[in-house]
């Protein structure tokens, strides 16, 4: 809308069905968002109005809540769902603290989607071949791109902890500083948008798919979680002597109880499960461990004041609002019901059947359909609408025959 209209406080409205629009552009049946498809109000978050530093024009972006015209948050809004989870913690005198680690790939333009992604041509005239993990070299020619990324992050008020070259070909990772979950979800969303826009200016393509390249590690969005007491500000996962508390155990127990039901929220796309097929870098399980990256729930080595639980299931393709909301809601469920976790695992291990997770989008959606816990925590309207939208996407995927099928199966008798 125009800046004049925005500053005058003109209300911007949006059809409810847009919140269930699938990634191909279509919509599920109207019964999932109201037969009349009435309007929602987009209410700008005052702290998240930003002039876009990469734009040559005077343009701004405002992150908004999607509210019913009666004033309450729409049940279909993932940002609204996260706010509700945070409010449930606050009612118990608790405040969750999170940080996200986002991985992504930087590729040359890909004008033919039937062809694999390729890294950009480096300063030596060659393309990276996968030997640059954790390198500080500038040979990939991406220094000007990252310099603008850093400047734009500063302009948007996005504090960064560390950037690094990850294990994949032309794959990178950013660690955002820990803080309020809603703020971190906003920052993660803004950062992904920033990455893609700045990449276009530099003739590059940033891809946040969970698994864009075969035989290469996928991209995650690990979520680090702790809880502080609102009154004292102390981490409730550690007691006065620095030992783990019962609340710490119950939080892990809740995470384990919800991970299988919520897999479709953490891994929302067909491609998400390509990443989860390689269990070491991307553990598809609900086991927990002290500093073991093969576990879906990892307790990083830290001091007692920084004791936290890392959820390693979400991919870079996950909706940050929904993934954080689902993870925190599961943990709170464990605290409220005093759920005990399984025994911690260490070293190499076999995943018990009760801690294995769905390994396809179809299986994950079927599990979500049967989940009473999901309906209890997120409401019938949201869960049924989400399943309807994702089922459309899965059906669209099955409407296509892949090159693998033509190459391998066509010659079979």
Buried (B, 14 or more C-beta within 10 A) or exposed (E): EEEEEBEEEEEBEBBBBBBBBBEEEEBBEEEBBEEEEEBBBBBBBEEBEBEBBBEEEEEEBBBBBBBBEEEEBBBBBBBBBBBBBBEBBEEEEBBBBBBBBBBBBBBBEBEEEEEEBBBBEBEEEEBBEBEBEEEEEEEBBBEEBBEBBBEBBEBBEBEBEEEBBBBBBBBBBBBBBBEBBBBBBBBBBBBBBBBBBBBEEBEBBBBBBBBBBEEBBBBBBBBBBBBBBEEEEEBBBBBEEEEBBEBBBBBBBBBBBBBBBBBBBBBBBBBBBBBBEBEEBBBBBBBBBEEBBBBBBBBBEEEBEBBBBBBBBBBBBBBBBBBBBBBBBBBBBBBEEEBEBBEBBEEEEEBEEEBBBBBBBBBBBBBBBEBEBBBEBBBEBBBBBBBBBBBBBBEBBEEEEEEEEEEEEEEEE
